[in-house]
Amino acid sequence: MNHYREIITIEPDKRSGQPCIRGMRITVYDIFEYLASGMTVAEVLDDFPELTEIDLRACFAYAADKEKSQMETSIRPEPIGPTGNATGGSVP
């Protein structure tokens, strides 16, 4: 679901810039907190009738994309020293 960008919004003046659903004050974090506490998707949708299943899927897509981008930036090859061997993270 690459179109989560149409659903998940980030506004600096709303919820301190946290990613929210469709400009509402419900954050991606809120949704994961509800689900982690044991609520089912159906219960979340019942408690928040303004949300849709697509909104919740967008939360998962946003989180997956964010996790993937963090992994890609944290995986860096070791520098190669002048002898052609890995230097263990620092070049002399």
C-alpha positions in Angstrom: 0.0 0.0 0.0 2.1 2.9 -1.3 -0.8 5.3 -1.2 -0.7 5.6 2.6 0.8 9.0 2.0 -2.6 10.1 1.0 -4.0 9.0 4.4 -1.2 9.5 6.9 -0.5 13.2 7.4 2.2 15.1 9.3 1.4 18.6 10.4 3.9 20.4 12.7 1.1 22.1 14.7 -1.0 18.9 15.1 -0.1 16.4 17.8 3.5 17.8 17.8 4.1 16.7 14.2 3.3 13.0 14.8 1.9 11.1 11.9 -1.9 11.3 12.0 -4.8 9.7 10.1 -6.3 12.0 7.4 -5.5 15.2 9.3 -7.4 14.0 12.4 -5.9 14.1 15.8 -5.7 10.3 15.9 -2.0 9.2 15.5 -0.5 6.1 14.0 1.0 5.5 17.5 -2.5 5.7 19.0 -3.7 2.9 16.7 -0.8 0.7 17.5 -1.3 1.3 21.3 -4.9 0.3 21.0 -4.0 -2.9 19.1 -1.1 -3.7 21.4 -3.4 -3.3 24.4 -5.6 -6.1 23.1 -8.2 -4.3 21.1 -9.3 -5.9 17.9 -9.5 -4.0 14.6 -13.3 -4.3 14.8 -13.2 -2.7 18.3 -11.0 0.2 17.2 -13.4 0.8 14.3 -16.4 0.7 16.6 -14.8 3.2 19.0 -13.7 5.5 16.2 -16.5 5.4 13.5 -14.6 8.1 11.5 -11.9 5.6 10.8 -11.9 2.9 8.1 -10.1 -0.4 7.7 -8.1 1.3 4.9 -7.0 3.9 7.5 -5.7 1.2 9.8 -3.9 -0.6 6.9 -2.3 2.7 6.1 -0.9 2.8 9.6 0.7 -0.5 9.1 2.1 0.5 5.7 3.5 3.7 7.1 5.2 1.8 10.0 6.6 -0.8 7.6 7.9 1.9 5.3 9.5 3.8 8.1 11.1 0.6 9.5 12.5 -0.3 6.1 14.0 3.1 5.6 15.6 3.1 9.0 17.1 -0.3 8.3 18.5 0.8 5.0 20.2 3.8 6.5 21.6 1.8 9.4 23.2 -0.9 7.3 26.4 0.5 6.0 29.4 -1.5 4.7 32.6 -1.4 6.7 35.2 1.0 5.3 38.0 -0.6 3.4 41.5 0.3 4.5 44.5 1.0 2.2 45.4 -2.7 2.3 42.0 -3.8 1.0 40.9 -5.3 4.3 37.9 -4.2 6.3 39.0 -1.8 9.0 36.3 -2.7 11.6 34.5 0.6 11.2 37.2 3.2 11.1 39.7 4.2 8.5 43.2 4.9 9.9 
